[in-house]
Amino acid sequence: MLTLTESALTHFPPMGVYETLFKFLDSTGKYMGSEGTHPWAQGFPLTSPLPGGPDIPTRIDFTYKDLKYPQATGEPEFLAAIRDYYNHFYGANIGTENIAVFAGGRPGIYATLAFLKPEFQVLVEETEYTPYWDALKLLGRKHKLIPSNPDNHFRPSIEDYEKAGPGFVLKSNPCNPTGVTWENEQLKALVNLCTRQGWGGLIDEAYEFFHEPEPESALRYIEDINQTNLFVVSAATKGLQAPGLRVGWVIASKANIEIFRNFSSIAMGGVARPSQICTTALLQPDRAAQARKSVGVYYGEQRRRYEKALVGLGFELFTGDGGFYHWGRLPRGLTADQFNERLFRHEAAILPGKLCDMKRGAADSSLHNFMRFSFGPLKADSFEADIEIIRSCVVEDQHDS
Ligand SMILES: Cc1ncc(COP(=O)(O)O)c(C=O)c1O
């Protein structure tokens, strides 16, 4: 058998979330997310209909024609549905030539960073979406950290960015893991900053629907995207509740979209037509309006009830008003790894906060007693049992772990 040292490929470990999944498998013999497990480390939404939400399709109609190669940046009907969505809900001013379709959000993010000119220094917050760290490392991208830690309550300001720049902002909004969301004037100021000479930015809106009181998008504030180096990324993964379709998109200037078209022709070959057909239907205006509302209401309620219970158990939460995670410090000086060892016995796990630390690597992370608790995959009726498991793992004597 071929061993790793004999491999022709450069070794690279999986991104952080998978590290936790493998530890979980070793300890419990089960895949996190399978029946009976409590997948609080994972970032997927419910894929079944929500109360008051639209139906979720369980079949896709297509013809022989749809077995042909797809177009490089996306099928015309799908591009039109994405264009209409942003123009309708945010008064954006984009055309189909401003959109490129990818097989999920991450490939769009990765492609943008891969083609970013070396003179653009990436500006990334200290506490961010795990694979940003892997992508920056793998691509050897120079980057500067914007403070996002307990001292500023994980709420950096526009001044922090101004001080660090010029550069290329890489930011999830709502933020994974903190849920902190820039909206209104603050988001407008960020958009304006990113349109200045020497600046640019990727605003990752994977959790757009999961913000209260309303979904928010940078596209509301971009006057003419063709004059910018802004990239707004989203996907069918979270708000449309369809991670398995593997569909994502990037909205950018026409000139930047052309680069993605060329990339697709060389390295991707487009995105599966049946997935695009399905997502086109998910984005129809009436359905999308209903989905935006029901996702906001359901996950808003879940955010509040888990917040109350976790605070009652001694967690110090810093969660904002978006996303489907709680972000906070564990009680009683527990580290996230110790907490997970206890949770594994109940077939449960959280994501250790250090995996969201963009400055990790050399020394131990300062986020070792932080956790990201995901309520994305949870049905409303698991609440009491979930809190009981957490309570029993918090109060367990330190020497047991
Ligand atoms: C911040 C953020 N961006 C993008 C994504 C997109 O993921 P995918 O590649 O599964 O569409 C995710 C999923 O976890 C995310 O959390």
Ligand as a Chemical Component Dictionary entry (heavy atoms), coordinates in Angstrom:
data_LIG
# 
_chem_comp.id                   LIG 
_chem_comp.type                 NON-POLYMER 
_chem_comp.pdbx_formal_charge   0 
_chem_comp.three_letter_code    LIG 
# 
loop_
_chem_comp_atom.comp_id 
_chem_comp_atom.atom_id 
_chem_comp_atom.alt_atom_id 
_chem_comp_atom.type_symbol 
_chem_comp_atom.charge 
_chem_comp_atom.model_Cartn_x 
_chem_comp_atom.model_Cartn_y 
_chem_comp_atom.model_Cartn_z 
_chem_comp_atom.pdbx_ordinal 
LIG C1 C1 C 0 -19.188 31.480 6.195 1  
LIG C2 C2 C 0 -19.493 30.418 5.190 2  
LIG N1 N1 N 0 -19.297 30.689 3.905 3  
LIG C3 C3 C 0 -19.554 29.802 2.937 4  
LIG C4 C4 C 0 -20.041 28.557 3.252 5  
LIG C5 C5 C 0 -20.372 27.736 2.050 6  
LIG O1 O1 O 0 -20.302 26.459 2.129 7  
LIG P1 P1 P 0 -20.531 25.498 0.879 8  
LIG O2 O2 O 0 -19.222 25.414 0.175 9  
LIG O3 O3 O 0 -20.911 24.231 1.553 10 
LIG O4 O4 O 0 -21.600 26.075 0.000 11 
LIG C6 C6 C 0 -20.221 28.198 4.600 12 
LIG C7 C7 C 0 -20.631 26.845 4.991 13 
LIG O5 O5 O 0 -20.370 26.377 6.067 14 
LIG C8 C8 C 0 -19.945 29.163 5.584 15 
LIG O6 O6 O 0 -20.106 28.889 6.880 16 
# 
loop_
_chem_comp_bond.comp_id 
_chem_comp_bond.atom_id_1 
_chem_comp_bond.atom_id_2 
_chem_comp_bond.value_order 
_chem_comp_bond.pdbx_ordinal 
LIG C1 C2 SING 1  
LIG C2 N1 SING 2  
LIG C2 C8 DOUB 3  
LIG N1 C3 DOUB 4  
LIG C3 C4 SING 5  
LIG C4 C5 SING 6  
LIG C4 C6 DOUB 7  
LIG C5 O1 SING 8  
LIG O1 P1 SING 9  
LIG P1 O2 DOUB 10 
LIG P1 O3 SING 11 
LIG P1 O4 SING 12 
LIG C6 C7 SING 13 
LIG C6 C8 SING 14 
LIG C7 O5 DOUB 15 
LIG C8 O6 SING 16 
# 
